[in-house]
Amino acid sequence: MKAVMARSSYLDWSVVSDGYVAKALEALMTAERMADRWDGITPQELAIHRQVLLGFVRAGMPPTLNDLKMSTGQTLVDLRSSLRSLQRRDLILFEDDVIVAAYPFSATPTQHHVSLGGRRINAICAIDALGTAAMTGHETTVQSACPECERQIKVSINRDGLEIEAVSPKATVIWAAVSDVNGCAAKTQCQSMLAFCCDEHLETWKRGRSAGTGFRLTPEKATQIGAAVFLPFVHSTDRPIELTPTS
């Protein structure tokens, strides 16, 4: 009898309307991996995680330790302890007292970007970028580059994060690889979650390396995955995230 893969309760299954998307989510974001992220997380860690995400959304960059001290009232010692715990949970990357990334965002340049509230923010991978609208409650424009030809790809998503308003080029596809995370998805699995301008270039890319197993997704299906992953990162009362004016 074929084993049935467990579904994680830390994903928002209410936004998943496609069986193929459900299968991909079960493989990409396993119940064990989600439990490692969220089981036993403290209110203090949740509060700091929220402030880190808000920093990215409102300023386009992560908050500093002093920023977090001001917004949370916690000591630097406690902040460092919580940030290290969030890193062990693979919710952020925290190196040398600097927040390098917090899914879905990166402080360093990547080939995936999200235009949100007048800001252009780096995203860790294509799925992360496509999930940002759902997480923030704001319209976004996702931009990426085909790994084979560097053709620019653009996907516009409505504020609910569940409906794509425009895709260019029309033949765009998303590849989501299934691989071992080894403690940090940003440095492993996310490196093979990419947008391609067409199926032909996806197949060329896969032939040129050991691509392993994965899921070929339309932008619509990939956006469902992103929404299911990132909607639980904020409370429904936090959406839409209030944005500060750009200068």
C-alpha positions as CSV (number, residue, x, y, z in Angstrom):
1,M,0.0,0.0,0.0
2,K,1.3,3.4,-0.9
3,A,2.2,5.6,2.1
4,V,0.1,8.7,2.6
5,M,2.3,11.8,3.3
6,A,1.3,13.7,6.4
7,R,0.0,17.3,6.0
8,S,1.5,20.0,8.2
9,S,-1.0,22.1,10.3
10,Y,1.4,25.0,9.9
11,L,0.5,25.5,6.3
12,D,-2.7,27.3,5.2
13,W,-4.5,24.6,3.3
14,S,-7.6,26.8,2.8
15,V,-5.9,28.5,-0.1
16,V,-5.0,25.3,-1.9
17,S,-7.6,24.4,-4.5
18,D,-5.5,22.1,-6.7
19,G,-4.5,18.5,-6.1
20,Y,-1.1,18.8,-7.8
21,V,-0.4,21.9,-5.6
22,A,-1.3,19.8,-2.5
23,K,1.0,17.0,-3.5
24,A,3.8,19.5,-4.1
25,L,3.3,21.2,-0.7
26,E,3.4,17.8,1.1
27,A,6.7,17.0,-0.6
28,L,8.3,20.4,-0.3
29,M,7.2,21.5,3.1
30,T,7.0,18.2,5.0
31,A,5.2,17.9,8.4
32,E,8.6,17.2,10.0
33,R,10.2,20.2,8.5
34,M,7.3,22.5,9.6
35,A,7.4,21.0,13.1
36,D,11.1,21.8,13.4
37,R,10.2,25.4,12.4
38,W,7.2,26.1,14.6
39,D,6.8,23.5,17.4
40,G,7.4,25.2,20.8
41,I,8.2,28.6,19.5
42,T,7.9,31.2,22.3
43,P,5.8,34.3,22.2
44,Q,9.0,36.3,22.4
45,E,10.5,34.6,19.4
46,L,7.2,35.1,17.5
47,A,7.2,38.8,18.3
48,I,10.8,39.3,17.1
49,H,10.1,37.3,14.0
50,R,7.2,39.6,13.2
51,Q,9.4,42.7,13.7
52,V,12.0,41.3,11.4
53,L,9.4,40.7,8.6
54,L,7.9,44.2,9.2
55,G,11.4,45.7,8.8
56,F,11.8,44.1,5.4
57,V,8.3,45.1,4.2
58,R,8.4,48.7,5.5
59,A,12.1,49.6,4.8
60,G,13.2,47.0,2.2
61,M,15.9,45.8,4.5
62,P,16.1,43.9,7.8
63,P,16.1,45.7,11.2
64,T,19.3,46.0,13.1
65,L,19.7,44.8,16.6
66,N,19.3,48.3,17.9
67,D,16.1,48.6,15.8
68,L,14.7,45.5,17.4
69,K,15.7,46.7,20.9
70,M,13.7,49.8,20.3
71,S,10.6,48.0,18.9
72,T,10.5,45.2,21.4
73,G,12.0,46.6,24.5
74,Q,14.2,43.5,24.9
75,T,17.9,43.5,25.9
76,L,20.5,42.8,23.3
77,V,21.4,39.5,25.1
78,D,17.8,38.3,24.9
79,L,17.5,39.5,21.3
80,R,20.6,37.5,20.2
81,S,19.3,34.4,22.0
82,S,15.9,34.6,20.2
83,L,17.5,35.4,16.8
84,R,19.8,32.4,17.2
85,S,16.8,30.2,18.0
86,L,14.9,31.6,14.9
87,Q,18.0,30.7,12.8
88,R,18.0,27.1,14.3
89,R,14.3,26.9,13.2
90,D,15.3,28.0,9.7
91,L,13.1,31.1,9.8
92,I,15.9,33.6,9.5
93,L,19.6,33.7,8.7
94,F,21.5,35.5,11.4
95,E,25.3,35.9,11.0
96,D,27.8,38.1,12.9
97,D,24.9,40.0,14.6
98,V,23.3,40.8,11.2
99,I,20.0,39.5,9.8
100,V,21.0,38.3,6.4
101,A,17.5,36.9,5.4
102,A,14.1,36.1,6.8
103,Y,11.9,34.0,4.5
104,P,10.6,35.2,2.1
105,F,13.1,38.1,2.0
106,S,16.9,38.5,1.5
107,A,19.1,41.4,2.5
108,T,21.6,40.5,-0.2
109,P,20.9,40.6,-4.0
110,T,19.2,37.6,-5.6
111,Q,17.6,37.0,-9.0
112,H,14.1,37.3,-7.5
113,H,12.6,40.7,-6.5
114,V,9.3,41.9,-5.2
115,S,7.9,45.4,-5.9
116,L,5.8,46.3,-2.9
117,G,4.6,49.7,-1.7
118,G,7.1,51.5,-3.8
119,R,10.0,49.4,-2.7
120,R,12.0,46.7,-4.4
121,I,12.8,43.9,-2.0
122,N,15.1,40.9,-2.7
123,A,13.3,37.5,-2.3
124,I,15.1,34.2,-1.6
125,C,13.5,32.2,-4.3
126,A,10.7,32.3,-6.9
127,I,8.2,30.6,-4.5
128,D,9.0,33.0,-1.7
129,A,8.6,36.0,-4.1
130,L,5.2,34.7,-5.2
131,G,4.0,34.3,-1.6
132,T,4.7,37.8,-0.6
133,A,1.4,39.3,-1.7
134,A,-0.6,36.8,0.4
135,M,1.6,37.4,3.5
136,T,1.5,41.2,3.3
137,G,-2.0,41.8,1.9
138,H,-0.7,44.1,-0.8
139,E,-0.5,43.9,-4.5
140,T,3.0,42.9,-5.7
141,T,5.0,42.6,-8.8
142,V,7.4,39.7,-8.9
143,Q,10.4,40.0,-11.2
144,S,12.9,37.2,-11.9
145,A,15.3,36.2,-14.7
146,C,15.3,33.0,-16.6
147,P,18.4,31.0,-15.6
148,E,19.0,29.9,-19.2
149,C,18.6,33.1,-21.2
150,E,18.3,35.9,-18.6
151,R,15.0,37.0,-20.1
152,Q,13.1,39.1,-17.6
153,I,10.0,37.5,-16.1
154,K,7.3,39.6,-14.5
155,V,4.2,38.4,-12.5
156,S,1.6,40.7,-11.0
157,I,-0.4,39.5,-8.1
158,N,-3.5,41.0,-6.4
159,R,-3.5,42.0,-2.8
160,D,-5.1,38.8,-1.6
161,G,-2.1,37.0,-3.0
162,L,-4.3,34.3,-4.7
163,E,-5.0,35.8,-8.1
164,I,-2.4,36.5,-10.8
165,E,-3.3,39.6,-12.8
166,A,-0.6,39.4,-15.5
167,V,2.3,37.2,-16.5
168,S,5.1,38.1,-18.9
169,P,6.2,36.1,-20.9
170,K,3.0,34.0,-21.0
171,A,4.9,30.7,-21.2
172,T,6.5,31.3,-17.8
173,V,6.9,28.2,-15.6
174,I,8.3,27.6,-12.1
175,W,10.5,24.7,-11.0
176,A,10.4,23.7,-7.4
177,A,13.0,21.1,-6.5
178,V,12.6,18.5,-3.8
179,S,15.9,18.2,-1.9
180,D,17.4,17.9,1.5
181,V,17.3,21.2,3.4
182,N,20.2,20.4,5.7
183,G,19.2,23.0,8.2
184,C,19.0,25.9,5.8
185,A,16.6,26.0,2.8
186,A,18.0,29.3,1.6
187,K,21.4,27.7,0.8
188,T,20.0,24.4,-0.5
189,Q,16.5,23.8,-1.8
190,C,15.8,27.5,-2.6
191,Q,18.6,27.5,-5.0
192,S,16.6,25.3,-7.3
193,M,13.2,27.1,-6.9
194,L,13.4,29.1,-10.1
195,A,11.3,30.9,-12.8
196,F,11.8,30.0,-16.4
197,C,10.6,31.9,-19.5
198,C,9.3,28.6,-21.1
199,D,9.3,24.8,-20.7
200,E,12.1,24.4,-23.3
201,H,14.5,26.4,-21.1
202,L,13.4,24.6,-18.0
203,E,14.2,21.2,-19.7
204,T,17.5,22.6,-21.0
205,W,18.5,23.7,-17.5
206,K,17.5,20.3,-16.0
207,R,19.6,18.4,-18.6
208,G,22.6,20.5,-17.7
209,R,22.7,19.4,-14.1
210,S,21.5,16.8,-11.7
211,A,18.1,18.4,-11.1
212,G,16.7,15.5,-9.1
213,T,12.9,15.4,-8.5
214,G,10.7,18.4,-8.4
215,F,7.5,20.0,-9.5
216,R,6.8,21.9,-12.7
217,L,4.3,24.6,-11.8
218,T,2.4,27.3,-13.6
219,P,2.7,30.7,-11.9
220,E,-0.8,30.3,-10.6
221,K,0.0,27.0,-8.9
222,A,3.3,28.3,-7.5
223,T,1.5,31.3,-6.1
224,Q,-0.9,28.9,-4.2
225,I,2.1,27.2,-2.7
226,G,3.6,30.6,-1.6
227,A,0.4,31.7,-0.1
228,A,0.0,28.4,1.8
229,V,3.5,28.8,3.3
230,F,3.6,32.5,4.1
231,L,0.0,33.4,5.2
232,P,0.7,31.7,8.6
233,F,3.7,34.0,9.1
234,V,1.4,36.8,10.1
235,H,-1.9,36.9,11.9
236,S,-5.0,37.8,9.9
237,T,-5.4,40.9,12.0
238,D,-1.9,42.1,10.8
239,R,-3.0,42.0,7.1
240,P,-2.7,44.2,5.3
241,I,0.6,45.2,6.8
242,E,0.7,49.0,7.3
243,L,3.3,50.5,5.0
244,T,5.3,53.6,5.7
245,P,5.6,56.1,2.8
246,T,8.7,55.9,0.6
247,S,10.9,59.0,0.6
